């Protein structure tokens, strides 16, 4: 559990996602970073009050030490500044939901009845669920665990650990925080990476201002790309010799912190990536849920796969390697790929691996031989 907390503090957040073709994103991301990771650890970390759920660039797990930096959005939702979340102002229902949790303890949405005779579809949440989510986004409630994919809600005032900082940060503090977590997570970044999906124009402007001030103070170094874009890093980072990297392959989640900013992935790795589960089937190039393949410090391909957990079968529907890879012998890459796939299959509850399509086709025999 300490490893999960360390990883979460290092990368800043772990995105939560519902797609379960392979292990869900929040577990997949941590599996690649924490030895002997198992899916109970996130719930245990939250129950220990060392992590919490909230919205970052999406629904995420975040380290509890960063709780105060969620407060501006909580206030904004409560004030109606985030209109897309401001969907339930039924004061009697809100009070009823809070009273039940206060009297009965933590509850799931399923513990509340739906008084309506019918629903318009799966997206048509019952009134209590909408109220629970509204109160969660306003910071009145917290999620203290998930069972399956259902949150269990508790009063924030009862759950937050003693000593947690609940002072809302100034814009300057918030900007400094974004710079700090980005440097810790990525090592170097453009302004676009630092304020990724932050909608507040004042905060975005302050990130730009504080980055410039930190450069002048010597706390950040700045270089320009050939296109003139500023890239920031901690002092001496650009001149530090690269680390020796292990001969290791990782299949990344499409929501992994390394690739979630698609433009950054293209700039840094030369990797043009789109998740295609939202693309019509006829227009997909690589498959429904193709995972980026990381080899050492390069993104070298994509693997469209599916874990058939009931039968223990891990299906590689297609493996696509980037043009020009490898530029040398595949003798190191292939054993690393085999180890990675077998380990990831086991994490998904599978013991048998099959390989369908491979590109370029010359790799098909080699790839199939790995798991024969």
C-alpha positions in Angstrom: 0.0 0.0 0.0 2.9 2.3 0.6 4.0 1.7 -3.0 0.6 2.8 -4.3 0.7 5.9 -2.2 4.2 6.7 -3.4 3.2 6.2 -7.1 0.1 8.3 -6.6 2.1 11.2 -5.1 4.7 10.8 -7.9 2.3 11.1 -10.8 -0.3 13.3 -9.1 -3.5 11.4 -10.0 -4.8 8.1 -11.4 -7.7 8.3 -13.8 -10.8 6.2 -13.0 -12.5 4.6 -16.0 -15.3 2.1 -16.5 -14.1 0.2 -19.5 -13.2 -3.4 -18.5 -11.9 -5.0 -21.7 -8.7 -5.4 -19.7 -8.1 -4.3 -16.1 -9.7 -0.9 -15.5 -7.6 2.1 -16.0 -7.0 3.0 -12.4 -5.7 -0.5 -11.6 -3.9 -0.9 -14.9 -1.9 2.4 -14.3 -0.8 1.4 -10.9 -0.1 -2.2 -11.9 2.6 -0.8 -14.2 4.2 1.1 -11.4 3.8 -0.9 -8.2 5.3 -4.4 -7.6 2.8 -7.0 -6.5 -0.1 -4.6 -7.0 -3.6 -6.0 -6.4 -6.9 -4.3 -7.0 -7.8 -4.1 -3.3 -5.1 -1.6 -2.6 -6.9 1.5 -3.8 -9.9 0.9 -1.6 -7.5 0.2 1.3 -5.6 3.4 0.7 -8.8 5.5 0.6 -10.2 3.8 3.7 -6.9 4.6 5.4 -7.6 8.2 4.4 -4.4 8.6 2.5 -6.1 9.1 -0.9 -9.5 10.5 -2.1 -11.6 10.6 -5.2 -12.4 13.7 -7.0 -12.3 15.4 -10.4 -8.9 16.4 -11.8 -8.8 16.4 -15.6 -11.4 13.6 -15.2 -12.6 11.4 -12.3 -9.4 10.4 -10.4 -7.8 9.1 -7.3 -5.6 11.7 -5.7 -3.2 11.8 -2.7 -4.9 13.1 0.4 -2.0 15.6 0.8 -3.4 17.5 -2.2 -7.0 17.7 -0.9 -7.0 21.5 -0.5 -6.4 21.9 -4.3 -9.7 20.3 -5.0 -11.5 23.0 -2.9 -11.7 25.7 -5.7 -13.7 23.3 -7.9 -15.9 22.2 -5.0 -16.7 25.8 -4.3 -17.3 26.5 -8.0 -19.7 23.6 -8.3 -21.6 24.7 -5.2 -21.8 28.3 -6.6 -23.0 27.1 -10.0 -19.9 28.2 -11.8 -19.5 24.7 -13.3 -22.8 24.6 -15.0 -22.4 21.1 -16.4 -22.4 19.8 -12.8 -25.1 22.0 -11.5 -28.0 19.7 -12.1 -29.8 19.2 -8.8 -30.9 21.9 -6.5 -33.7 20.1 -4.8 -33.0 21.3 -1.2 -35.4 18.9 0.5 -33.9 15.9 -1.3 -30.3 17.1 -0.6 -31.2 17.5 3.1 -32.9 14.0 3.2 -29.8 12.4 1.6 -27.5 14.1 4.1 -29.7 13.2 7.1 -29.8 9.5 6.2 -26.0 9.3 5.8 -25.6 11.2 9.1 -28.0 8.9 10.9 -27.2 5.5 9.2 -23.5 5.9 8.2 -22.0 5.5 4.8 -24.5 4.5 2.0 -24.5 3.4 -1.6 -26.9 4.9 -4.2 -28.6 1.5 -4.2 -29.6 2.1 -0.6 -32.0 4.8 -1.8 -35.3 4.0 -3.5 -36.3 5.4 -6.8 -39.9 6.7 -6.5 -40.4 7.0 -10.3 -42.5 4.4 -12.1 -40.1 4.2 -15.1 -36.7 5.4 -16.4 -35.7 6.9 -19.8 -32.5 4.8 -20.0 -29.3 3.8 -18.2 -28.2 7.4 -18.1 -31.4 8.5 -16.3 -30.1 8.4 -12.8 -32.6 8.3 -9.9 -33.1 11.6 -8.0 -31.1 10.4 -5.0 -28.1 9.4 -7.1 -28.1 12.8 -8.7 -28.2 14.4 -5.3 -25.4 12.2 -4.0 -23.2 13.1 -7.0 -24.0 16.8 -6.6 -23.1 16.7 -2.9 -19.9 14.7 -3.8 -18.9 17.3 -6.3 -19.6 20.1 -3.8 -17.4 18.4 -1.2 -20.2 17.7 1.3 -19.8 14.0 0.7 -16.8 11.8 -0.1 -16.5 8.3 -1.6 -14.9 6.0 1.0 -14.7 2.9 -1.2 -16.0 1.3 -4.4 -17.7 -2.1 -4.7 -17.7 -3.1 -8.3 -18.0 0.4 -9.7 -20.4 1.8 -7.1 -19.3 4.5 -4.7 -20.1 4.4 -1.0 -20.8 7.9 0.3 -19.9 9.4 3.7 -20.0 12.9 5.2 -16.7 14.7 4.4 -16.6 16.2 7.9 -16.6 12.7 9.4 -14.1 11.1 7.0 -11.3 13.6 6.4 -8.3 12.8 8.5 -7.2 15.1 11.4 -4.8 17.7 10.3 -5.7 17.7 6.6 -5.3 21.2 5.2 -8.7 22.5 4.2 -7.6 26.1 3.4 -8.6 27.0 -0.1 -5.4 27.9 -2.0 -4.8 31.2 -3.6 -4.5 31.3 -7.4 -0.7 31.7 -6.9 -0.6 28.6 -4.6 -2.7 26.6 -7.0 -0.5 27.6 -10.0 2.7 26.6 -8.0 1.1 23.3 -7.1 0.3 22.5 -10.8 3.9 23.3 -11.7 5.3 21.2 -8.9 3.2 18.1 -9.6 3.9 18.3 -13.4 7.6 18.5 -12.9 7.5 15.6 -10.5 5.3 13.5 -12.8 6.9 14.4 -16.2 10.3 15.9 -15.6 9.7 18.6 -18.2 6.7 20.2 -19.7 5.2 23.0 -21.7 2.6 25.3 -20.2 -0.1 23.4 -22.1 0.9 20.3 -20.1 1.0 22.1 -16.8 -2.5 23.6 -17.0 -4.0 20.7 -19.0 -7.8 20.9 -19.1 -7.9 23.7 -16.4 -10.7 25.9 -17.5 -10.2 28.9 -15.2 -8.5 31.6 -17.3 -7.1 33.3 -14.2 -5.4 30.0 -13.1 -4.0 29.4 -16.6 -2.6 33.0 -16.7 -1.1 32.6 -13.3 0.6 29.3 -14.3 2.3 31.3 -17.1 3.3 34.1 -14.8 4.6 31.8 -12.0 6.6 29.7 -14.5 8.3 32.9 -15.7 9.0 34.0 -12.2 10.4 30.6 -11.2 12.7 30.8 -14.2 14.0 34.2 -13.1 14.5 32.9 -9.6 16.4 29.9 -10.8 13.8 27.4 -9.6 13.0 26.3 -13.2 15.1 26.1 -16.3 13.5 27.0 -19.7 14.4 26.0 -23.2 12.7 26.6 -26.5 11.8 24.0 -29.1 12.4 24.5 -32.8 8.9 25.9 -33.1 9.5 28.4 -30.4 7.4 26.8 -27.6 8.8 27.0 -24.1 9.7 23.8 -22.2 10.3 24.0 -18.5 12.2 21.7 -16.1 14.0 21.7 -12.8 17.5 23.2 -12.9 20.1 20.8 -14.6 17.4 18.4 -15.8 18.2 19.1 -19.4 21.9 18.4 -18.9 21.6 15.3 -16.7 22.8 12.1 -18.4 20.0 9.7 -19.2 19.4 6.8 -16.9 20.2 3.2 -18.0 16.9 1.7 -18.8 15.9 -1.9 -18.2 14.9 -4.1 -21.1 11.3 -4.0 -20.1 8.0 -3.8 -22.0 4.8 -2.3 -20.6 1.4 -2.3 -22.1 -0.1 1.1 -21.0 -3.7 2.0 -20.4 -5.1 4.4 -22.9 -5.6 6.7 -19.9 -2.1 6.3 -18.5 -0.4 9.5 -17.4 2.3 9.0 -20.0 -0.1 9.2 -23.0 -3.3 10.8 -21.7 -2.2 14.1 -23.2 -2.2 13.0 -26.8 -0.4 16.1 -28.1 2.4 15.6 -25.6 2.8 12.0 -26.6 3.2 13.0 -30.2 5.7 15.7 -29.4 7.8 13.7 -26.9 7.6 10.2 -28.3 6.5 10.8 -31.9 3.5 8.6 -31.1 0.2 9.6 -32.7 -2.4 7.9 -30.5 -6.2 7.9 -30.5 -8.3 5.6 -28.3 -10.8 4.1 -30.8 -13.5 2.7 -28.6 -15.3 6.0 -29.3 -14.7 5.7 -33.1 -17.2 3.8 -35.3 -16.0 0.3 -35.9 -15.6 0.8 -39.7 -13.2 3.7 -39.1 -10.9 2.0 -36.6 -7.3 1.5 -37.6 -6.0 -0.4 -34.6 -9.0 -1.8 -32.7 -11.5 -1.0 -30.0 -9.1 -0.6 -27.1 -5.5 -0.7 -28.4 -2.9 -0.3 -25.6 0.3 1.7 -26.3 3.3 -0.5 -26.0 6.3 1.0 -24.1 9.7 -0.5 -24.6 12.4 1.1 -22.5 11.8 4.8 -23.2 10.0 4.4 -26.5 6.4 3.9 -27.5 6.9 1.2 -30.1 3.4 -0.1 -30.9 -0.1 -0.8 -29.9 -1.8 -4.0 -28.8 -5.5 -4.5 -29.1 -6.4 -7.2 -26.6 -9.2 -8.5 -24.5 -9.2 -10.5 -21.3 -11.8 -13.3 -21.4 -11.7 -13.9 -17.6 -14.3 -16.6 -17.5 -12.2 -18.9 -19.7 -8.8 -17.6 -18.6 -8.0 -16.6 -22.2 -6.0 -13.4 -22.9 -6.6 -12.6 -26.6 -4.2 -10.4 -28.5 -6.5 -9.5 -31.4 -3.8 -7.4 -33.1 -0.3 -6.2 -32.5 0.9 -3.2 -34.5 4.6 -2.2 -34.3 5.7 1.3 -35.4 7.4 1.7 -38.7 11.2 1.2 -38.4 11.0 -0.8 -35.1 13.2 -2.4 -34.2 16.1 -0.6 -35.7 18.3 -3.5 -34.5 17.9 -7.1 -33.5 14.6 -8.1 -32.0 16.4 -10.6 -29.7 16.0 -8.4 -26.6 12.5 -7.0 -27.4 10.8 -10.4 -27.9 11.6 -12.0 -24.5 10.6 -8.7 -22.8 7.3 -8.7 -24.8 6.6 -12.3 -23.8 7.3 -11.6 -20.1 5.1 -8.5 -20.1 2.2 -10.2 -21.8 2.2 -13.2 -19.6 2.4 -11.1 -16.4 -0.3 -8.7 -17.6 -2.5 -11.7 -18.6 -2.1 -13.1 -15.1 -3.0 -9.8 -13.6 -6.2 -10.0 -15.7 -6.9 -13.5 -14.4 -5.8 -15.3 -17.6 -3.3 -18.1 -18.2 -3.6 -18.7 -21.9 -2.5 -16.2 -24.6 -3.4 -16.2 -28.3 -2.2 -13.9 -31.0 -4.3 -12.9 -34.0 -3.1 -10.2 -36.5 0.5 -8.8 -36.4 1.8 -5.9 -38.3 4.2 -5.9 -40.0 3.3 -9.5 -41.1 6.9 -10.7 -40.9 6.5 -10.6 -37.1 3.5 -12.9 -37.0 5.4 -16.1 -36.8 7.8 -14.7 -34.2 4.9 -13.3 -32.1 2.9 -16.5 -32.1 6.0 -18.6 -31.3 6.3 -16.6 -28.1 3.1 -18.0 -26.6 3.0 -21.4 -28.4 
